[in-house]
Amino acid sequence: MELLEKEESTFLSLCSPHDRDLLTGRAEMTLQDFERITYLIMTLGFSVYAHNLHKQYMDFTIQLTEQIDREHEILADYPNYYLDEQVFEKCQRWIDDFCNHIPADKQKYYRDKLNAQTDLR
């Protein structure tokens, strides 16, 4: 099995049924869904799958890139922007929601993995 298929299969086996529907085209993805899902996928280290999703949803990728560029401009003058906008709390909610859908025997491993990556920032 190639790496893309392995990463995709692993993520789809862990995510919620709703996210699985979004990723398999059974439900329409929004920009907010895309941001959350790609954040989780990248934080888990599934870079090949993340790259594939960015290619597949190029319009969302462009919008998020523009958003990140704007945020960097804001951060230059407003260093507490992420704190005041509760960006870290939002990401933690994404992690918690994701982990709540993982089978119980795998929750600790993935929660620790996701939280370790976010602690590196």
MODELLER restraints for C-alpha pairs under 7 A, 6 or more apart:
rsr = mdl.restraints
at = mdl.atoms
rsr.add(forms.Gaussian(group=physical.xy_distance, feature=features.Distance(at['CA:4:A'], at['CA:48:A']), mean=5.61, stdev=0.5))
rsr.add(forms.Gaussian(group=physical.xy_distance, feature=features.Distance(at['CA:4:A'], at['CA:49:A']), mean=5.41, stdev=0.5))
rsr.add(forms.Gaussian(group=physical.xy_distance, feature=features.Distance(at['CA:7:A'], at['CA:46:A']), mean=5.76, stdev=0.5))
rsr.add(forms.Gaussian(group=physical.xy_distance, feature=features.Distance(at['CA:7:A'], at['CA:49:A']), mean=5.97, stdev=0.5))
rsr.add(forms.Gaussian(group=physical.xy_distance, feature=features.Distance(at['CA:8:A'], at['CA:49:A']), mean=5.96, stdev=0.5))
rsr.add(forms.Gaussian(group=physical.xy_distance, feature=features.Distance(at['CA:12:A'], at['CA:20:A']), mean=5.83, stdev=0.5))
rsr.add(forms.Gaussian(group=physical.xy_distance, feature=features.Distance(at['CA:14:A'], at['CA:101:A']), mean=6.96, stdev=0.5))
rsr.add(forms.Gaussian(group=physical.xy_distance, feature=features.Distance(at['CA:14:A'], at['CA:102:A']), mean=5.19, stdev=0.5))
rsr.add(forms.Gaussian(group=physical.xy_distance, feature=features.Distance(at['CA:15:A'], at['CA:98:A']), mean=6.31, stdev=0.5))
rsr.add(forms.Gaussian(group=physical.xy_distance, feature=features.Distance(at['CA:15:A'], at['CA:101:A']), mean=6.26, stdev=0.5))
rsr.add(forms.Gaussian(group=physical.xy_distance, feature=features.Distance(at['CA:15:A'], at['CA:102:A']), mean=6.67, stdev=0.5))
rsr.add(forms.Gaussian(group=physical.xy_distance, feature=features.Distance(at['CA:16:A'], at['CA:101:A']), mean=5.52, stdev=0.5))
rsr.add(forms.Gaussian(group=physical.xy_distance, feature=features.Distance(at['CA:21:A'], at['CA:27:A']), mean=5.29, stdev=0.5))
rsr.add(forms.Gaussian(group=physical.xy_distance, feature=features.Distance(at['CA:22:A'], at['CA:28:A']), mean=5.92, stdev=0.5))
rsr.add(forms.Gaussian(group=physical.xy_distance, feature=features.Distance(at['CA:22:A'], at['CA:29:A']), mean=5.47, stdev=0.5))
rsr.add(forms.Gaussian(group=physical.xy_distance, feature=features.Distance(at['CA:31:A'], at['CA:60:A']), mean=5.86, stdev=0.5))
rsr.add(forms.Gaussian(group=physical.xy_distance, feature=features.Distance(at['CA:36:A'], at['CA:94:A']), mean=6.67, stdev=0.5))
rsr.add(forms.Gaussian(group=physical.xy_distance, feature=features.Distance(at['CA:38:A'], at['CA:50:A']), mean=6.04, stdev=0.5))
rsr.add(forms.Gaussian(group=physical.xy_distance, feature=features.Distance(at['CA:41:A'], at['CA:50:A']), mean=6.12, stdev=0.5))
rsr.add(forms.Gaussian(group=physical.xy_distance, feature=features.Distance(at['CA:42:A'], at['CA:50:A']), mean=6.09, stdev=0.5))
rsr.add(forms.Gaussian(group=physical.xy_distance, feature=features.Distance(at['CA:43:A'], at['CA:114:A']), mean=6.09, stdev=0.5))
rsr.add(forms.Gaussian(group=physical.xy_distance, feature=features.Distance(at['CA:43:A'], at['CA:117:A']), mean=6.24, stdev=0.5))
rsr.add(forms.Gaussian(group=physical.xy_distance, feature=features.Distance(at['CA:44:A'], at['CA:113:A']), mean=6.96, stdev=0.5))
rsr.add(forms.Gaussian(group=physical.xy_distance, feature=features.Distance(at['CA:44:A'], at['CA:114:A']), mean=6.10, stdev=0.5))
rsr.add(forms.Gaussian(group=physical.xy_distance, feature=features.Distance(at['CA:54:A'], at['CA:61:A']), mean=5.64, stdev=0.5))
rsr.add(forms.Gaussian(group=physical.xy_distance, feature=features.Distance(at['CA:75:A'], at['CA:81:A']), mean=6.14, stdev=0.5))
rsr.add(forms.Gaussian(group=physical.xy_distance, feature=features.Distance(at['CA:82:A'], at['CA:88:A']), mean=6.99, stdev=0.5))
rsr.add(forms.Gaussian(group=physical.xy_distance, feature=features.Distance(at['CA:95:A'], at['CA:114:A']), mean=6.92, stdev=0.5))
rsr.add(forms.Gaussian(group=physical.xy_distance, feature=features.Distance(at['CA:99:A'], at['CA:107:A']), mean=5.82, stdev=0.5))
rsr.add(forms.Gaussian(group=physical.xy_distance, feature=features.Distance(at['CA:99:A'], at['CA:111:A']), mean=6.12, stdev=0.5))
